[in-house]
Amino acid sequence: LAALATAAASRATHVLVRNDTRPPARRCERDGATYRCDPIAIFVGRGHTGSANLAAFLSSHPDVTYGQTKEHRFFTRSRRPLDVGRYRREFPASPSPASPPFGVDLTPEYGDRPGFKRVAGVIRDAVPDARILIAVRRQPDLIMSKLYTPNGAAFDAWTNAHPPTARHAARFCHDGLVNAYVEAFGPSNVLVYSSEVLRMRRDDVLDDIFAFLGVAPFRTPLPVMHVCKAERYRGKFEGCYNGSSKVWPETRKRWEPVFAECNARLARTLGVSEAELWGEVD
C-alpha cells in the first residue's frame, strides 16, 4: 500500500493511477477469423455512484465498448465452473488481441454484495489481466440515493428513525472494497475516484481512466449528465443527481462520526487528503 500512496500523490489528486504507459492487456481465444477476448477493465462499484453515466462516457470512445449490456453480472450470477468463453462472447470480436474494440464490464453489484472479497478473488482467477475501476461516494449521499429518498427532509426523518450505527459503517465504508481489489490485482491495476469529483471534473477523470486503460486519449462529446434514471423512479426520487448534495448539513453531521475512521483510512491508502478525495479543494 505504500507504493499505492506514492503513486497517487504523484498524480491528479482525485484518482489512483499507476503505470499509464501500458497498452491494454487481455487474454483471447480465436473465433474463426477474429478473436474473443476478456474485457480490459471491470467496474466493481459502488452502485449509485454514476456508473450509468460512466458507461456512456466510456462507450463514447471509439475503441471502447461495454458489449451486450452495461452490467454483465457474470461473476455473481453465473453457474460454477465459470464459462469464461461465454463471458468473452458478450463483447464484440476483435481482429487481433491487440486491436479494438476493447470491452469493459460495469457491474456495481460485484462490489456491493457482502461477499465482495470472494468475488474479487473469482474475478482475478478468471480475468487476471483486467484493470479495476472503483467509484466511491460520501456515505450519507450514497445511503440517501440507495433509499430513493425524495428530498433532504425525508432523509432526515429516516435518519431519526434509523440512527447511524456501526452496522452502517460495516455496509457502507469503502476502504474494505478498495483493499480487497488492491490485494487481488495489485496497486498498479486499481483506479479509485469519487463520484463527486467525476461530476465536478469529468474530463480530468476520464483522461486518467483512458490513460489507465491504455487506450488513446479521447474527449467525449456527451454532456456531463448524460443518463437520467429519474423516470424509472417517478414519485420516489427527486430528479437526477446534479452534483449538489440533497443531504441537509445537520443530517450529515449525525452521520460523519460513523464513517470518520474508515474514510480516514481510505484517504491514507490513496495518499490524498479527505478534502481531495471528495473534491473539496481546487
QUIURQUI-V759197 format. One record per backbone hydrogen bond with DSSP energy under -0.5 kcal/mol. NH is the residue of the N-H (numbers start at 0). CO is the residue of the C=O. Records with the same first field share a line. If there is no record, write none. Layout:
# QUIURQUI-V759197
NH = CO + CO
This chain:
# QUIURQUI-V759197
4 = 0
5 = 1
6 = 2
7 = 3
8 = 4
9 = 5
10 = 7
14 = 11
15 = 191
16 = 14
21 = 18
23 = 213
28 = 35
30 = 33
33 = 30
34 = 93
35 = 28
36 = 34
37 = 26
39 = 102
40 = 102
41 = 130
42 = 104
43 = 41 + 132
48 = 45
53 = 49
54 = 50
55 = 51
56 = 52
57 = 53
58 = 54
59 = 55 + 56
60 = 57
63 = 60
64 = 101
67 = 89
68 = 65
71 = 69
75 = 72
76 = 72
77 = 73
83 = 81
85 = 82
86 = 82
87 = 83
88 = 84
89 = 86
90 = 87
93 = 34
94 = 99
98 = 95
101 = 62
103 = 64
104 = 40
105 = 69 + 103
106 = 42 + 104
107 = 105
109 = 106
110 = 43 + 107
111 = 107
112 = 108
115 = 112
118 = 114
119 = 115
120 = 116
121 = 117
122 = 118
123 = 119
124 = 120
125 = 121
126 = 122
129 = 126
130 = 39
131 = 188
132 = 41
133 = 190
134 = 44
135 = 192
141 = 137
142 = 138
143 = 139
144 = 140
145 = 141
146 = 142
147 = 144
148 = 143
154 = 150
155 = 151
156 = 152
157 = 153
158 = 154
159 = 155
160 = 156
161 = 157
167 = 164
168 = 164
169 = 165
170 = 166
171 = 167
172 = 168
177 = 173
178 = 174
179 = 175
180 = 176
181 = 177
182 = 178
183 = 179
184 = 180
185 = 181
188 = 185
189 = 186
190 = 131
192 = 133
193 = 13
194 = 135
197 = 193
198 = 194
199 = 195
200 = 196
204 = 200
205 = 201
206 = 202
207 = 203
208 = 204
209 = 205
210 = 206
211 = 207
212 = 208
213 = 209
214 = 209
219 = 217
225 = 223
231 = 228
232 = 228 + 229
233 = 230
235 = 232
236 = 232
238 = 236
241 = 239
251 = 247
252 = 248
253 = 249 + 250
254 = 250 + 251
255 = 251
256 = 252
257 = 254
258 = 254 + 255
259 = 255
262 = 258
263 = 259
264 = 260
265 = 261
266 = 262
267 = 263
268 = 264
269 = 265
270 = 266
271 = 266
276 = 272
277 = 273
278 = 275
279 = 274
